[in-house]
């Protein structure tokens, strides 16, 4: 895949404000978030602690809480914000065009 490729991940209406949805592309899991302020973000799809899928977690403001051990991350920056998670999440650029959320990968 060419560097800087944009992949259609979902529709804007697929994500409620203050929520997360999964997205899988070529065997890699991602998590797509919609903030309370209607901004969109993307991170790696698994917690850095024990690789639990984050799409099953709880979103509060700009924090995603892992469903397994309650590790927390700032989904806008990827910063680990609560034990047992200590390693930051990979983040990805996101853009919205014509109601479609695109994930920048590559």
N, C-alpha and C positions, 0 to 999 in steps of 0.2 A: 504494500500500500504506500502511496506517495506521502511524503511528509506534509503535515498540515491538512490532511483529508478531513472533510466534514461528513459525518454519518447521521442520517435521520434516526433519532432514538425513540421519539414518541410525539404525540400531539400535546399541545399546551393543556387541553381539556382532560388529558389522561392523568394529570397530577393536581390534586387539590392543594391549596395554599397550606404550608406547614406540613408537607408530606413528602414521601419518597417512593419511587417506583424502580423496579429492576430493568436493566437493559443488558443483553448479551450480544456480543459481536465477535465472530471468529474464535469462539471458545473462551473469551474473556468476559467476566462479569463486571458491570458498572452499576452505580446507583445515581439516579437523577433526582434532584431535589427542587422543590418550589418553596421559596421563602414566604413568610407572611406579607412581605412587601412586593410579591409577584416577580421576584428575580429567580433565575434558574441556575443551578450549579450541578457539577458532576464530580464523583470521586470513584476510586476503586470500589468494587462491589462487596469486598470482604473486609471484615475487621482485621486489623494487624495483629491482634492478640492470638486468636485461635481460628481465624479464617471463617467465621460465621457470616452468613449473608446479611448485609446491613439493610436490605430492603424490607426485612422483617422487624426492623427496629422502630423505636419511637423517636419522632422528630418533635423538638421543642425549640421554638425560635430558630436559631441557626446551629443547633446541636442535634446530632444523630446519636442515639444511645443503642449500643449493640444489644440484641435480644438475649445473648447467652450469659455474659458476665457483667453487663451494664457499663462497659467501657464507653467513653464519650469522646466525640470528635466535633470540632467546628467544621462543618461541611463546606464552608466558603474558603477556608484556608487549608484544610486537611489536618490542622493541629490536633494532636491527642490532648484531650482536656480532662480525662478522668481514668484512674486505674480501674482495671489492670492494663488498659491500653497505654503504651508508652511510645510506640512508634507512630509517626504521622501517616495519614492516608495520602495516597497519590491523588491529585486533583487534575481536572481536565477542563479546557475551555468549552464554553457553551454559547450558542447563539440561537435566537428565535427568529424565524422568518415565516410569514404567512401561516401562523398557527402551528408550525412544526418546530420542535426542539432538536437542534443538531449538536452532536458531540464531536469535539475536535480531537482526533487521535492520529497516530502515525509518527 
